[in-house]
């Protein structure tokens, strides 16, 4: 069975594009493919996923549990626990681990809330 060669037909709409235009088109299509996955990740998380992220950032199970509980108590779950730790650390110019430990102890939450409520 021989495959019909339809390459010329399928490439008609790309034939006259420059390399730059082809690259731009590639990235536009790549974003179009990835957008639904990003949407899904942004809108669907759970405490176990957030704890898993924190574990991979180097926090212990107990520390991660405490941070995630703090995130949930303050209505910041959609922002992501790891993102919150990272953003507070960046804003305060502190070590990520130190910020996470402070959040686990109940500190720095005002900073986290203000960062994410202001949409920075």
C-alpha positions as CSV (number, residue, x, y, z in Angstrom):
1,X,0.0,0.0,0.0
2,X,1.5,3.3,-1.1
3,X,0.8,6.5,0.8
4,X,-0.4,9.4,-1.3
5,X,2.0,12.2,-1.2
6,X,0.0,15.3,-0.3
7,X,2.9,17.3,1.2
8,X,2.6,20.2,-1.3
9,X,-1.1,20.5,-0.8
10,X,-0.8,20.5,3.0
11,X,2.0,23.2,3.0
12,X,0.3,25.7,0.7
13,X,-0.7,28.0,3.5
14,X,2.9,28.0,4.9
15,X,4.8,28.2,1.6
16,X,5.2,32.0,1.4
17,X,6.1,32.6,5.1
18,X,9.6,33.7,6.1
19,X,11.6,31.9,8.7
20,X,10.6,34.5,11.3
21,X,6.9,34.2,10.4
22,X,7.1,30.4,10.6
23,X,8.7,30.7,14.0
24,X,6.0,33.1,15.2
25,X,3.3,30.7,13.9
26,X,5.0,27.8,15.6
27,X,4.9,29.6,19.0
28,X,1.3,30.8,18.5
29,X,0.2,27.2,17.8
30,X,2.3,25.9,20.8
31,X,0.6,28.4,23.1
32,X,-2.8,27.4,21.7
33,X,-2.0,23.7,22.6
34,X,-0.7,24.5,26.0
35,X,-3.3,27.0,27.1
36,X,-5.9,24.4,28.0
37,X,-3.4,22.6,30.2
38,X,-2.4,25.8,32.0
39,X,-6.1,26.6,32.5
40,X,-6.7,23.2,33.9
41,X,-3.7,23.5,36.3
42,X,-4.7,27.0,37.4
43,X,-8.3,26.1,38.2
44,X,-7.9,22.6,39.5
45,X,-5.7,21.9,42.5
46,X,-6.0,20.1,45.7
47,X,-4.2,20.1,49.1
48,X,-2.4,16.9,48.1
49,X,-1.1,18.5,44.9
50,X,0.0,21.6,46.8
51,X,1.7,19.5,49.5
52,X,3.5,17.6,46.7
53,X,4.8,20.8,45.2
54,X,6.1,21.9,48.6
55,X,7.8,18.6,49.2
56,X,9.6,19.0,45.9
57,X,10.7,22.4,47.1
58,X,12.4,20.8,50.1
59,X,9.9,21.1,52.9
60,X,9.0,18.2,55.1
61,X,5.6,16.6,55.1
62,X,4.6,18.3,58.3
63,X,5.9,21.7,57.1
64,X,4.1,21.3,53.8
65,X,0.9,20.3,55.6
66,X,1.0,23.4,57.8
67,X,1.7,25.8,54.9
68,X,-1.1,24.3,52.8
69,X,-3.6,24.6,55.7
70,X,-2.6,28.3,56.0
71,X,-3.1,28.7,52.3
72,X,-6.6,27.2,52.5
73,X,-7.5,29.1,55.6
74,X,-6.8,32.4,53.8
75,X,-8.5,31.5,50.5
76,X,-5.3,31.5,48.5
77,X,-5.5,27.9,47.2
78,X,-5.9,29.0,43.6
79,X,-2.6,30.9,43.7
80,X,-0.6,27.7,44.6
81,X,1.2,27.1,47.8
82,X,4.7,26.9,46.2
83,X,3.9,30.1,44.2
84,X,3.0,31.9,47.4
85,X,6.2,30.8,49.2
86,X,8.3,31.8,46.2
87,X,6.6,35.2,45.7
88,X,6.9,36.1,49.4
89,X,10.5,35.1,49.4
90,X,11.2,37.2,46.3
91,X,9.3,40.2,47.6
92,X,11.0,40.1,51.0
93,X,14.4,39.1,49.6
94,X,14.5,36.0,51.9
95,X,15.4,32.4,51.4
96,X,12.6,30.2,50.1
97,X,13.1,27.7,53.0
98,X,13.0,30.4,55.6
99,X,9.8,31.9,54.2
100,X,8.1,28.5,54.1
101,X,9.1,27.8,57.7
102,X,7.8,31.2,58.8
103,X,4.5,30.6,57.0
104,X,4.3,27.2,58.6
105,X,4.6,28.9,62.0
106,X,1.9,31.4,61.1
107,X,4.0,34.4,60.3
108,X,4.2,36.4,57.0
109,X,0.7,35.7,56.0
110,X,-0.2,39.4,55.9
111,X,2.5,39.8,53.3
112,X,1.3,36.8,51.3
113,X,-2.3,38.1,51.4
114,X,-1.3,41.6,50.4
115,X,0.8,40.3,47.5
116,X,-1.9,38.2,46.0
117,X,-4.9,40.4,46.8
118,X,-3.2,43.3,45.0
119,X,-2.5,41.1,42.0
120,X,1.2,41.9,41.9
